[in-house]
Amino acid sequence: MGEHAVARVEDVPEGGRLITTVEGRSIAIVRHRGRYYALRNRCAHQGGPACEGAILPTLRAVVNERGRTDEFFDADRMVVCCPWHGWEYELETGVLVADRTRRIATYDVRVENGDVYVKV
């Protein structure tokens, strides 16, 4: 266990990801609004590549003053979607949107002198 240099900042495009291997684990480095996130690239459902699908804003629903539901996309709460069956995980926490008792691992990320480090 320890901290590993996994990429240069230019290797991870804004809104994109880089899949890398650290200590035998497939890990996705995702960049959103200038921040870097690291998540285990293994779906809690059937072990698929959880972070290789779409990166999307969370769909939110609120009840308006007329008692009707308004839905909107919340770009402040992004998710990664497993391409196998569509399971969505919160980018910041790794928590499964549909069942908050399930999650994928997340890792601390640090950027220094243009290098991206992940602590595993």
N, CA, C and O atoms as a Tinker XYZ file with bonds, in Angstrom:
   480  protein
     1  N      0.849000   -1.186000    0.000000    73     2
     2  CA     0.000000    0.000000    0.000000    64     1     3
     3  C      0.883000    1.232000    0.000000    63     2     4     5
     4  O      1.990000    1.228000    0.538000    81     3
     5  N      0.369000    2.287000   -0.615000    73     3     6
     6  CA     1.115000    3.526000   -0.653000    64     5     7
     7  C      0.593000    4.439000   -1.730000    63     6     8     9
     8  O     -0.465000    4.209000   -2.316000    81     7
     9  N      1.358000    5.479000   -1.977000    73     7    10
    10  CA     0.982000    6.472000   -2.974000    64     9    11
    11  C      1.750000    6.198000   -4.263000    63    10    12    13
    12  O      2.948000    5.913000   -4.238000    81    11
    13  N      1.043000    6.288000   -5.390000    73    11    14
    14  CA     1.633000    5.958000   -6.682000    64    13    15
    15  C      1.374000    7.073000   -7.690000    63    14    16    17
    16  O      0.256000    7.581000   -7.785000    81    15
    17  N      2.408000    7.455000   -8.443000    73    15    18
    18  CA     2.228000    8.367000   -9.571000    64    17    19
    19  C      1.591000    7.556000  -10.695000    63    18    20    21
    20  O      2.149000    6.553000  -11.140000    81    19
    21  N      0.415000    7.997000  -11.152000    73    19    22
    22  CA    -0.317000    7.207000  -12.145000    64    21    23
    23  C     -0.465000    7.897000  -13.492000    63    22    24    25
    24  O     -0.760000    7.245000  -14.494000    81    23
    25  N     -0.260000    9.222000  -13.526000    73    23    26
    26  CA    -0.470000    9.938000  -14.787000    64    25    27
    27  C      0.075000   11.352000  -14.679000    63    26    28    29
    28  O      0.391000   11.836000  -13.592000    81    27
    29  N      0.176000   11.995000  -15.818000    73    27    30
    30  CA     0.398000   13.440000  -15.884000    64    29    31
    31  C     -0.984000   14.074000  -16.035000    63    30    32    33
    32  O     -1.905000   13.437000  -16.548000    81    31
    33  N     -1.132000   15.303000  -15.599000    73    31    34
    34  CA    -2.451000   15.943000  -15.677000    64    33    35
    35  C     -2.976000   15.975000  -17.107000    63    34    36    37
    36  O     -4.183000   15.859000  -17.319000    81    35
    37  N     -2.103000   16.129000  -18.081000    73    35    38
    38  CA    -2.553000   16.191000  -19.474000    64    37    39
    39  C     -3.016000   14.830000  -20.001000    63    38    40    41
    40  O     -3.628000   14.761000  -21.067000    81    39
    41  N     -2.735000   13.756000  -19.273000    73    39    42
    42  CA    -3.188000   12.420000  -19.679000    64    41    43
    43  C     -4.670000   12.181000  -19.407000    63    42    44    45
    44  O     -5.268000   11.254000  -19.954000    81    43
    45  N     -5.260000   13.026000  -18.556000    73    43    46
    46  CA    -6.668000   12.854000  -18.172000    64    45    47
    47  C     -7.432000   14.092000  -18.639000    63    46    48    49
    48  O     -7.371000   15.129000  -17.979000    81    47
    49  N     -8.147000   14.009000  -19.757000    73    47    50
    50  CA    -8.853000   15.185000  -20.274000    64    49    51
    51  C    -10.013000   15.599000  -19.372000    63    50    52    53
    52  O    -10.611000   14.761000  -18.696000    81    51
    53  N    -10.320000   16.865000  -19.364000    73    51    54
    54  CA   -11.478000   17.362000  -18.606000    64    53    55
    55  C    -12.725000   16.616000  -19.076000    63    54    56    57
    56  O    -13.002000   16.538000  -20.273000    81    55
    57  N    -13.474000   16.068000  -18.117000    73    55    58
    58  CA   -14.675000   15.300000  -18.436000    64    57    59
    59  C    -14.392000   13.873000  -18.871000    63    58    60    61
    60  O    -15.305000   13.135000  -19.243000    81    59
    61  N    -13.128000   13.488000  -18.822000    73    59    62
    62  CA   -12.752000   12.152000  -19.273000    64    61    63
    63  C    -12.107000   11.328000  -18.182000    63    62    64    65
    64  O    -12.158000   11.667000  -17.000000    81    63
    65  N    -11.497000   10.233000  -18.612000    73    63    66
    66  CA   -10.892000    9.310000  -17.650000    64    65    67
    67  C     -9.671000    8.641000  -18.244000    63    66    68    69
    68  O     -9.440000    8.665000  -19.453000    81    67
    69  N     -8.905000    8.049000  -17.359000    73    67    70
    70  CA    -7.774000    7.212000  -17.710000    64    69    71
    71  C     -7.882000    5.961000  -16.846000    63    70    72    73
    72  O     -8.007000    6.061000  -15.626000    81    71
    73  N     -7.834000    4.796000  -17.461000    73    71    74
    74  CA    -7.858000    3.535000  -16.714000    64    73    75
    75  C     -6.411000    3.075000  -16.557000    63    74    76    77
    76  O     -5.664000    3.003000  -17.533000    81    75
    77  N     -6.027000    2.768000  -15.333000    73    75    78
    78  CA    -4.667000    2.338000  -15.044000    64    77    79
    79  C     -4.708000    1.176000  -14.057000    63    78    80    81
    80  O     -5.761000    0.857000  -13.505000    81    79
    81  N     -3.573000    0.556000  -13.843000    73    79    82
    82  CA    -3.481000   -0.535000  -12.870000    64    81    83
    83  C     -2.516000   -0.133000  -11.766000    63    82    84    85
    84  O     -1.384000    0.272000  -12.032000    81    83
    85  N     -2.977000   -0.248000  -10.521000    73    83    86
    86  CA    -2.162000    0.063000   -9.352000    64    85    87
    87  C     -2.266000   -1.109000   -8.383000    63    86    88    89
    88  O     -3.359000   -1.489000   -7.964000    81    87
    89  N     -1.123000   -1.671000   -8.035000    73    87    90
    90  CA    -1.077000   -2.813000   -7.119000    64    89    91
    91  C     -2.067000   -3.914000   -7.519000    63    90    92    93
    92  O     -2.747000   -4.497000   -6.675000    81    91
    93  N     -2.128000   -4.180000   -8.828000    73    91    94
    94  CA    -2.988000   -5.237000   -9.342000    64    93    95
    95  C     -4.456000   -4.882000   -9.466000    63    94    96    97
    96  O     -5.263000   -5.725000   -9.858000    81    95
    97  N     -4.822000   -3.640000   -9.137000    73    95    98
    98  CA    -6.221000   -3.201000   -9.220000    64    97    99
    99  C     -6.414000   -2.280000  -10.424000    63    98   100   101
   100  O     -5.604000   -1.386000  -10.667000    81    99
   101  N     -7.487000   -2.505000  -11.167000    73    99   102
   102  CA    -7.855000   -1.589000  -12.239000    64   101   103
   103  C     -8.541000   -0.385000  -11.603000    63   102   104   105
   104  O     -9.548000   -0.523000  -10.910000    81   103
   105  N     -7.980000    0.799000  -11.848000    73   103   106
   106  CA    -8.483000    2.031000  -11.238000    64   105   107
   107  C     -8.711000    3.068000  -12.323000    63   106   108   109
   108  O     -7.891000    3.230000  -13.227000    81   107
   109  N     -9.836000    3.767000  -12.224000    73   107   110
   110  CA   -10.147000    4.858000  -13.148000    64   109   111
   111  C     -9.792000    6.180000  -12.485000    63   110   112   113
   112  O    -10.163000    6.437000  -11.339000    81   111
   113  N     -9.070000    7.014000  -13.223000    73   111   114
   114  CA    -8.802000    8.382000  -12.799000    64   113   115
   115  C     -9.727000    9.247000  -13.644000    63   114   116   117
   116  O     -9.623000    9.252000  -14.870000    81   115
   117  N    -10.626000    9.974000  -13.001000    73   115   118
   118  CA   -11.623000   10.788000  -13.699000    64   117   119
   119  C    -11.383000   12.248000  -13.346000    63   118   120   121
   120  O    -11.106000   12.585000  -12.195000    81   119
   121  N    -11.492000   13.113000  -14.356000    73   119   122
   122  CA   -11.322000   14.554000  -14.139000    64   121   123
   123  C    -12.649000   15.247000  -14.431000    63   122   124   125
   124  O    -13.202000   15.127000  -15.524000    81   123
   125  N    -13.147000   15.971000  -13.434000    73   123   126
   126  CA   -14.399000   16.716000  -13.588000    64   125   127
   127  C    -14.243000   18.078000  -12.935000    63   126   128   129
   128  O    -13.953000   18.184000  -11.744000    81   127
   129  N    -14.441000   19.119000  -13.738000    73   127   130
   130  CA   -14.320000   20.502000  -13.268000    64   129   131
   131  C    -12.983000   20.754000  -12.575000    63   130   132   133
   132  O    -12.908000   21.426000  -11.546000    81   131
   133  N    -11.936000   20.195000  -13.169000    73   131   134
   134  CA   -10.593000   20.415000  -12.663000    64   133   135
   135  C    -10.191000   19.561000  -11.480000    63   134   136   137
   136  O     -9.036000   19.603000  -11.055000    81   135
   137  N    -11.115000   18.790000  -10.941000    73   135   138
   138  CA   -10.815000   17.893000   -9.814000    64   137   139
   139  C    -10.590000   16.484000  -10.323000    63   138   140   141
   140  O    -11.164000   16.076000  -11.333000    81   139
   141  N     -9.758000   15.751000   -9.622000    73   139   142
   142  CA    -9.457000   14.372000   -9.993000    64   141   143
   143  C    -10.062000   13.421000   -8.967000    63   142   144   145
   144  O    -10.029000   13.675000   -7.763000    81   143
   145  N    -10.615000   12.317000   -9.472000    73   143   146
   146  CA   -11.222000   11.280000   -8.637000    64   145   147
   147  C    -10.624000    9.945000   -9.054000    63   146   148   149
   148  O    -10.266000    9.749000  -10.215000    81   147
   149  N    -10.518000    9.032000   -8.097000    73   147   150
   150  CA   -10.027000    7.686000   -8.404000    64   149   151
   151  C    -11.013000    6.671000   -7.848000    63   150   152   153
   152  O    -11.370000    6.716000   -6.671000    81   151
   153  N    -11.450000    5.756000   -8.707000    73   151   154
   154  CA   -12.419000    4.729000   -8.323000    64   153   155
   155  C    -11.958000    3.366000   -8.818000    63   154   156   157
   156  O    -11.316000    3.254000   -9.863000    81   155
   157  N    -12.288000    2.347000   -8.066000    73   155   158
   158  CA   -12.006000    0.969000   -8.486000    64   157   159
   159  C    -12.853000    0.666000   -9.712000    63   158   160   161
   160  O    -14.059000    0.911000   -9.715000    81   159
   161  N    -12.239000    0.146000  -10.728000    73   159   162
   162  CA   -12.919000   -0.138000  -11.991000    64   161   163
   163  C    -13.472000   -1.561000  -11.977000    63   162   164   165
   164  O    -13.177000   -2.363000  -12.864000    81   163
   165  N    -14.278000   -1.863000  -10.958000    73   163   166
   166  CA   -14.883000   -3.203000  -10.842000    64   165   167
   167  C    -16.278000   -3.042000  -10.260000    63   166   168   169
   168  O    -16.437000   -2.641000   -9.107000    81   167
   169  N    -17.279000   -3.354000  -11.058000    73   167   170
   170  CA   -18.673000   -3.187000  -10.657000    64   169   171
   171  C    -19.040000   -4.152000   -9.529000    63   170   172   173
   172  O    -18.622000   -5.311000   -9.529000    81   171
   173  N    -19.816000   -3.666000   -8.580000    73   171   174
   174  CA   -20.282000   -4.484000   -7.455000    64   173   175
   175  C    -21.321000   -5.516000   -7.894000    63   174   176   177
   176  O    -21.633000   -6.440000   -7.143000    81   175
   177  N    -21.849000   -5.362000   -9.091000    73   175   178
   178  CA   -22.893000   -6.258000   -9.584000    64   177   179
   179  C    -22.307000   -7.587000  -10.058000    63   178   180   181
   180  O    -22.525000   -8.630000   -9.442000    81   179
   181  N    -21.556000   -7.532000  -11.166000    73   179   182
   182  CA   -20.996000   -8.766000  -11.731000    64   181   183
   183  C    -19.523000   -8.627000  -12.101000    63   182   184   185
   184  O    -19.004000   -9.381000  -12.924000    81   183
   185  N    -18.858000   -7.656000  -11.484000    73   183   186
   186  CA   -17.425000   -7.509000  -11.701000    64   185   187
   187  C    -17.035000   -6.863000  -13.010000    63   186   188   189
   188  O    -15.873000   -6.941000  -13.412000    81   187
   189  N    -17.975000   -6.227000  -13.686000    73   187   190
   190  CA   -17.690000   -5.562000  -14.956000    64   189   191
   191  C    -16.832000   -4.322000  -14.775000    63   190   192   193
   192  O    -16.517000   -3.941000  -13.647000    81   191
   193  N    -16.448000   -3.684000  -15.889000    73   191   194
   194  CA   -15.613000   -2.486000  -15.849000    64   193   195
   195  C    -16.446000   -1.248000  -15.484000    63   194   196   197
   196  O    -16.849000   -0.484000  -16.361000    81   195
   197  N    -16.694000   -1.063000  -14.209000    73   195   198
   198  CA   -17.650000   -0.069000  -13.703000    64   197   199
   199  C    -17.426000    1.344000  -14.221000    63   198   200   201
   200  O    -18.384000    2.101000  -14.372000    81   199
   201  N    -16.189000    1.709000  -14.492000    73   199   202
   202  CA   -15.881000    3.103000  -14.837000    64   201   203
   203  C    -15.624000    3.323000  -16.320000    63   202   204   205
   204  O    -15.153000    4.392000  -16.710000    81   203
   205  N    -15.924000    2.337000  -17.147000    73   203   206
   206  CA   -15.632000    2.466000  -18.571000    64   205   207
   207  C    -16.842000    2.872000  -19.400000    63   206   208   209
   208  O    -16.747000    2.990000  -20.622000    81   207
   209  N    -17.975000    3.085000  -18.747000    73   207   210
   210  CA   -19.163000    3.564000  -19.446000    64   209   211
   211  C    -19.238000    5.081000  -19.395000    63   210   212   213
   212  O    -18.232000    5.761000  -19.193000    81   211
   213  N    -20.424000    5.590000  -19.577000    73   211   214
   214  CA   -20.644000    7.035000  -19.620000    64   213   215
   215  C    -20.363000    7.686000  -18.267000    63   214   216   217
   216  O    -20.540000    7.078000  -17.211000    81   215
   217  N    -19.922000    8.938000  -18.334000    73   215   218
   218  CA   -19.793000    9.798000  -17.160000    64   217   219
   219  C    -20.878000   10.854000  -17.327000    63   218   220   221
   220  O    -20.833000   11.661000  -18.256000    81   219
   221  N    -21.851000   10.843000  -16.422000    73   219   222
   222  CA   -23.056000   11.657000  -16.600000    64   221   223
   223  C    -23.433000   12.411000  -15.332000    63   222   224   225
   224  O    -23.042000   12.024000  -14.231000    81   223
   225  N    -24.202000   13.501000  -15.495000    73   223   226
   226  CA   -24.770000   14.141000  -14.305000    64   225   227
   227  C    -25.882000   13.275000  -13.723000    63   226   228   229
   228  O    -26.547000   12.533000  -14.446000    81   227
   229  N    -26.076000   13.375000  -12.419000    73   227   230
   230  CA   -27.134000   12.628000  -11.737000    64   229   231
   231  C    -28.497000   13.171000  -12.143000    63   230   232   233
   232  O    -28.683000   14.384000  -12.235000    81   231
   233  N    -29.447000   12.279000  -12.384000    73   231   234
   234  CA   -30.826000   12.689000  -12.631000    64   233   235
   235  C    -31.490000   12.907000  -11.280000    63   234   236   237
   236  O    -31.548000   11.996000  -10.454000    81   235
   237  N    -31.990000   14.121000  -11.058000    73   235   238
   238  CA   -32.633000   14.456000   -9.783000    64   237   239
   239  C    -34.104000   14.741000  -10.033000    63   238   240   241
   240  O    -34.495000   15.145000  -11.128000    81   239
   241  N    -34.903000   14.528000   -9.019000    73   239   242
   242  CA   -36.341000   14.803000   -9.103000    64   241   243
   243  C    -36.760000   15.565000   -7.852000    63   242   244   245
   244  O    -36.367000   15.221000   -6.737000    81   243
   245  N    -37.565000   16.604000   -8.056000    73   243   246
   246  CA   -38.115000   17.374000   -6.938000    64   245   247
   247  C    -39.601000   17.586000   -7.187000    63   246   248   249
   248  O    -40.046000   17.663000   -8.332000    81   247
   249  N    -40.355000   17.677000   -6.111000    73   247   250
   250  CA   -41.782000   17.968000   -6.219000    64   249   251
   251  C    -41.941000   19.482000   -6.212000    63   250   252   253
   252  O    -41.476000   20.159000   -5.295000    81   251
   253  N    -42.606000   20.013000   -7.248000    73   251   254
   254  CA   -42.772000   21.465000   -7.342000    64   253   255
   255  C    -43.971000   21.935000   -6.521000    63   254   256   257
   256  O    -44.645000   21.136000   -5.871000    81   255
   257  N    -44.224000   23.236000   -6.560000    73   255   258
   258  CA   -45.303000   23.828000   -5.751000    64   257   259
   259  C    -46.693000   23.336000   -6.150000    63   258   260   261
   260  O    -47.631000   23.462000   -5.362000    81   259
   261  N    -46.849000   22.782000   -7.345000    73   259   262
   262  CA   -48.142000   22.237000   -7.786000    64   261   263
   263  C    -48.269000   20.747000   -7.466000    63   262   264   265
   264  O    -49.260000   20.112000   -7.826000    81   263
   265  N    -47.259000   20.193000   -6.787000    73   263   266
   266  CA   -47.306000   18.784000   -6.423000    64   265   267
   267  C    -46.856000   17.847000   -7.527000    63   266   268   269
   268  O    -47.037000   16.634000   -7.430000    81   267
   269  N    -46.276000   18.400000   -8.564000    73   267   270
   270  CA   -45.787000   17.581000   -9.676000    64   269   271
   271  C    -44.275000   17.411000   -9.570000    63   270   272   273
   272  O    -43.577000   18.204000   -8.938000    81   271
   273  N    -43.808000   16.377000  -10.197000    73   271   274
   274  CA   -42.379000   16.086000  -10.142000    64   273   275
   275  C    -41.659000   16.744000  -11.307000    63   274   276   277
   276  O    -42.034000   16.574000  -12.467000    81   275
   277  N    -40.622000   17.497000  -10.980000    73   275   278
   278  CA   -39.726000   18.069000  -11.983000    64   277   279
   279  C    -38.422000   17.285000  -11.936000    63   278   280   281
   280  O    -37.887000   17.027000  -10.858000    81   279
   281  N    -37.912000   16.908000  -13.102000    73   279   282
   282  CA   -36.648000   16.194000  -13.173000    64   281   283
   283  C    -35.614000   17.065000  -13.866000    63   282   284   285
   284  O    -35.931000   17.811000  -14.793000    81   283
   285  N    -34.375000   16.962000  -13.407000    73   283   286
   286  CA   -33.295000   17.725000  -14.014000    64   285   287
   287  C    -31.975000   16.992000  -13.790000    63   286   288   289
   288  O    -31.858000   16.146000  -12.902000    81   287
   289  N    -30.992000   17.332000  -14.608000    73   287   290
   290  CA   -29.660000   16.758000  -14.456000    64   289   291
   291  C    -28.829000   17.672000  -13.572000    63   290   292   293
   292  O    -28.806000   18.886000  -13.774000    81   291
   293  N    -28.149000   17.093000  -12.596000    73   291   294
   294  CA   -27.345000   17.831000  -11.634000    64   293   295
   295  C    -25.866000   17.568000  -11.914000    63   294   296   297
   296  O    -25.325000   16.535000  -11.519000    81   295
   297  N    -25.217000   18.515000  -12.602000    73   295   298
   298  CA   -23.809000   18.349000  -12.967000    64   297   299
   299  C    -22.870000   18.487000  -11.772000    63   298   300   301
   300  O    -21.669000   18.252000  -11.901000    81   299
   301  N    -23.402000   18.864000  -10.613000    73   299   302
   302  CA   -22.583000   18.902000   -9.398000    64   301   303
   303  C    -22.449000   17.517000   -8.780000    63   302   304   305
   304  O    -21.599000   17.303000   -7.916000    81   303
   305  N    -23.273000   16.584000   -9.212000    73   303   306
   306  CA   -23.250000   15.204000   -8.694000    64   305   307
   307  C    -23.145000   14.249000   -9.881000    63   306   308   309
   308  O    -24.153000   13.777000  -10.407000    81   307
   309  N    -21.930000   13.978000  -10.286000    73   307   310
   310  CA   -21.690000   13.130000  -11.451000    64   309   311
   311  C    -21.665000   11.657000  -11.065000    63   310   312   313
   312  O    -21.382000   11.299000   -9.922000    81   311
   313  N    -21.972000   10.807000  -12.055000    73   311   314
   314  CA   -21.918000    9.359000  -11.873000    64   313   315
   315  C    -21.114000    8.728000  -13.006000    63   314   316   317
   316  O    -21.015000    9.276000  -14.105000    81   315
   317  N    -20.543000    7.560000  -12.707000    73   315   318
   318  CA   -19.957000    6.715000  -13.746000    64   317   319
   319  C    -20.887000    5.518000  -13.887000    63   318   320   321
   320  O    -21.397000    4.995000  -12.897000    81   319
   321  N    -21.100000    5.093000  -15.124000    73   319   322
   322  CA   -22.070000    4.021000  -15.404000    64   321   323
   323  C    -21.350000    2.782000  -15.921000    63   322   324   325
   324  O    -20.599000    2.853000  -16.893000    81   323
   325  N    -21.579000    1.666000  -15.279000    73   323   326
   326  CA   -21.003000    0.411000  -15.750000    64   325   327
   327  C    -21.629000    0.073000  -17.108000    63   326   328   329
   328  O    -22.855000    0.038000  -17.218000    81   327
   329  N    -20.824000   -0.174000  -18.135000    73   327   330
   330  CA   -21.377000   -0.447000  -19.458000    64   329   331
   331  C    -22.076000   -1.802000  -19.575000    63   330   332   333
   332  O    -22.816000   -2.022000  -20.534000    81   331
   333  N    -21.864000   -2.701000  -18.638000    73   331   334
   334  CA   -22.498000   -4.014000  -18.735000    64   333   335
   335  C    -23.990000   -3.948000  -18.456000    63   334   336   337
   336  O    -24.779000   -4.472000  -19.242000    81   335
   337  N    -24.400000   -3.322000  -17.364000    73   335   338
   338  CA   -25.818000   -3.322000  -16.981000    64   337   339
   339  C    -26.325000   -1.962000  -16.504000    63   338   340   341
   340  O    -27.449000   -1.863000  -16.012000    81   339
   341  N    -25.516000   -0.920000  -16.641000    73   339   342
   342  CA   -25.971000    0.434000  -16.341000    64   341   343
   343  C    -25.958000    0.838000  -14.879000    63   342   344   345
   344  O    -26.550000    1.857000  -14.523000    81   343
   345  N    -25.304000    0.075000  -14.027000    73   343   346
   346  CA   -25.241000    0.477000  -12.618000    64   345   347
   347  C    -24.471000    1.789000  -12.526000    63   346   348   349
   348  O    -23.395000    1.931000  -13.107000    81   347
   349  N    -25.032000    2.748000  -11.788000    73   347   350
   350  CA   -24.456000    4.092000  -11.678000    64   349   351
   351  C    -23.847000    4.306000  -10.297000    63   350   352   353
   352  O    -24.481000    4.055000   -9.272000    81   351
   353  N    -22.602000    4.777000  -10.297000    73   351   354
   354  CA   -21.874000    5.039000   -9.056000    64   353   355
   355  C    -21.524000    6.520000   -8.969000    63   354   356   357
   356  O    -21.077000    7.115000   -9.948000    81   355
   357  N    -21.730000    7.115000   -7.789000    73   355   358
   358  CA   -21.378000    8.516000   -7.590000    64   357   359
   359  C    -19.866000    8.682000   -7.732000    63   358   360   361
   360  O    -19.083000    7.918000   -7.167000    81   359
   361  N    -19.484000    9.681000   -8.487000    73   359   362
   362  CA   -18.076000    9.930000   -8.758000    64   361   363
   363  C    -17.298000   10.223000   -7.472000    63   362   364   365
   364  O    -16.189000    9.719000   -7.292000    81   363
   365  N    -17.866000   11.023000   -6.589000    73   363   366
   366  CA   -17.149000   11.432000   -5.376000    64   365   367
   367  C    -17.050000   10.338000   -4.325000    63   366   368   369
   368  O    -16.053000   10.261000   -3.607000    81   367
   369  N    -18.064000    9.493000   -4.224000    73   367   370
   370  CA   -18.126000    8.544000   -3.105000    64   369   371
   371  C    -18.044000    7.081000   -3.513000    63   370   372   373
   372  O    -17.733000    6.229000   -2.682000    81   371
   373  N    -18.318000    6.774000   -4.780000    73   371   374
   374  CA   -18.379000    5.388000   -5.231000    64   373   375
   375  C    -19.662000    4.674000   -4.843000    63   374   376   377
   376  O    -19.805000    3.477000   -5.094000    81   375
   377  N    -20.605000    5.401000   -4.227000    73   375   378
   378  CA   -21.861000    4.807000   -3.768000    64   377   379
   379  C    -22.772000    4.529000   -4.963000    63   378   380   381
   380  O    -22.884000    5.346000   -5.877000    81   379
   381  N    -23.420000    3.366000   -4.940000    73   379   382
   382  CA   -24.378000    2.991000   -5.979000    64   381   383
   383  C    -25.634000    3.836000   -5.817000    63   382   384   385
   384  O    -26.223000    3.867000   -4.737000    81   383
   385  N    -26.047000    4.518000   -6.870000    73   383   386
   386  CA   -27.196000    5.426000   -6.801000    64   385   387
   387  C    -28.471000    4.683000   -6.420000    63   386   388   389
   388  O    -29.261000    5.194000   -5.627000    81   387
   389  N    -28.687000    3.496000   -6.962000    73   387   390
   390  CA   -29.939000    2.757000   -6.741000    64   389   391
   391  C    -30.003000    2.033000   -5.401000    63   390   392   393
   392  O    -31.085000    1.640000   -4.962000    81   391
   393  N    -28.864000    1.852000   -4.749000    73   391   394
   394  CA   -28.827000    1.127000   -3.471000    64   393   395
   395  C    -27.632000    1.644000   -2.679000    63   394   396   397
   396  O    -26.512000    1.167000   -2.859000    81   395
   397  N    -27.866000    2.604000   -1.815000    73   395   398
   398  CA   -26.795000    3.310000   -1.124000    64   397   399
   399  C    -26.011000    2.427000   -0.145000    63   398   400   401
   400  O    -25.060000    2.899000    0.478000    81   399
   401  N    -26.393000    1.160000   -0.003000    73   399   402
   402  CA   -25.623000    0.253000    0.846000    64   401   403
   403  C    -24.486000   -0.406000    0.071000    63   402   404   405
   404  O    -23.648000   -1.089000    0.659000    81   403
   405  N    -24.453000   -0.203000   -1.249000    73   403   406
   406  CA   -23.417000   -0.811000   -2.090000    64   405   407
   407  C    -22.548000    0.283000   -2.682000    63   406   408   409
   408  O    -22.998000    1.407000   -2.907000    81   407
   409  N    -21.292000   -0.070000   -2.930000    73   407   410
   410  CA   -20.367000    0.925000   -3.474000    64   409   411
   411  C    -19.161000    0.243000   -4.109000    63   410   412   413
   412  O    -18.941000   -0.958000   -3.957000    81   411
   413  N    -18.392000    1.053000   -4.823000    73   411   414
   414  CA   -17.073000    0.630000   -5.272000    64   413   415
   415  C    -16.055000    1.482000   -4.523000    63   414   416   417
   416  O    -16.374000    2.577000   -4.058000    81   415
   417  N    -14.852000    0.983000   -4.410000    73   415   418
   418  CA   -13.817000    1.691000   -3.653000    64   417   419
   419  C    -13.430000    2.992000   -4.345000    63   418   420   421
   420  O    -13.391000    3.077000   -5.572000    81   419
   421  N    -13.147000    3.994000   -3.535000    73   419   422
   422  CA   -12.582000    5.250000   -4.018000    64   421   423
   423  C    -11.232000    5.431000   -3.335000    63   422   424   425
   424  O    -10.969000    4.851000   -2.282000    81   423
   425  N    -10.387000    6.241000   -3.950000    73   423   426
   426  CA    -9.033000    6.438000   -3.443000    64   425   427
   427  C     -8.705000    7.924000   -3.421000    63   426   428   429
   428  O     -9.210000    8.699000   -4.233000    81   427
   429  N     -7.853000    8.306000   -2.479000    73   427   430
   430  CA    -7.400000    9.692000   -2.400000    64   429   431
   431  C     -6.514000   10.002000   -3.595000    63   430   432   433
   432  O     -5.703000    9.179000   -4.021000    81   431
   433  N     -6.689000   11.220000   -4.132000    73   431   434
   434  CA    -5.913000   11.673000   -5.282000    64   433   435
   435  C     -5.225000   12.983000   -4.911000    63   434   436   437
   436  O     -5.803000   13.838000   -4.240000    81   435
   437  N     -3.985000   13.121000   -5.360000    73   435   438
   438  CA    -3.226000   14.345000   -5.136000    64   437   439
   439  C     -2.524000   14.701000   -6.435000    63   438   440   441
   440  O     -2.044000   13.825000   -7.154000    81   439
   441  N     -2.468000   16.007000   -6.734000    73   439   442
   442  CA    -1.749000   16.483000   -7.911000    64   441   443
   443  C     -0.600000   17.369000   -7.438000    63   442   444   445
   444  O     -0.788000   18.282000   -6.635000    81   443
   445  N      0.590000   17.079000   -7.952000    73   443   446
   446  CA     1.764000   17.871000   -7.589000    64   445   447
   447  C      2.700000   17.954000   -8.782000    63   446   448   449
   448  O      3.074000   16.936000   -9.364000    81   447
   449  N      3.076000   19.178000   -9.140000    73   447   450
   450  CA     4.005000   19.414000  -10.254000    64   449   451
   451  C      3.573000   18.711000  -11.535000    63   450   452   453
   452  O      4.407000   18.199000  -12.282000    81   451
   453  N      2.263000   18.688000  -11.787000    73   451   454
   454  CA     1.742000   18.092000  -13.010000    64   453   455
   455  C      1.578000   16.589000  -12.979000    63   454   456   457
   456  O      1.136000   15.994000  -13.962000    81   455
   457  N      1.928000   15.962000  -11.863000    73   455   458
   458  CA     1.756000   14.518000  -11.714000    64   457   459
   459  C      0.521000   14.220000  -10.873000    63   458   460   461
   460  O      0.225000   14.929000   -9.912000    81   459
   461  N     -0.196000   13.159000  -11.248000    73   459   462
   462  CA    -1.379000   12.714000  -10.509000    64   461   463
   463  C     -0.975000   11.491000   -9.691000    63   462   464   465
   464  O     -0.460000   10.510000  -10.227000    81   463
   465  N     -1.219000   11.569000   -8.379000    73   463   466
   466  CA    -0.880000   10.485000   -7.458000    64   465   467
   467  C     -2.154000    9.899000   -6.867000    63   466   468   469
   468  O     -3.104000   10.624000   -6.572000    81   467
   469  N     -2.165000    8.581000   -6.697000    73   467   470
   470  CA    -3.289000    7.889000   -6.066000    64   469   471
   471  C     -2.747000    7.114000   -4.876000    63   470   472   473
   472  O     -1.718000    6.444000   -4.962000    81   471
   473  N     -3.465000    7.220000   -3.759000    73   471   474
   474  CA    -3.094000    6.467000   -2.560000    64   473   475
   475  C     -3.974000    5.230000   -2.476000    63   474   476   477
   476  O     -5.193000    5.327000   -2.338000    81   475
   477  N     -3.337000    4.064000   -2.563000    73   475   478
   478  CA    -4.059000    2.784000   -2.536000    64   477   479
   479  C     -3.730000    2.049000   -1.249000    63   478   480
   480  O     -4.231000    0.948000   -1.022000    81   479
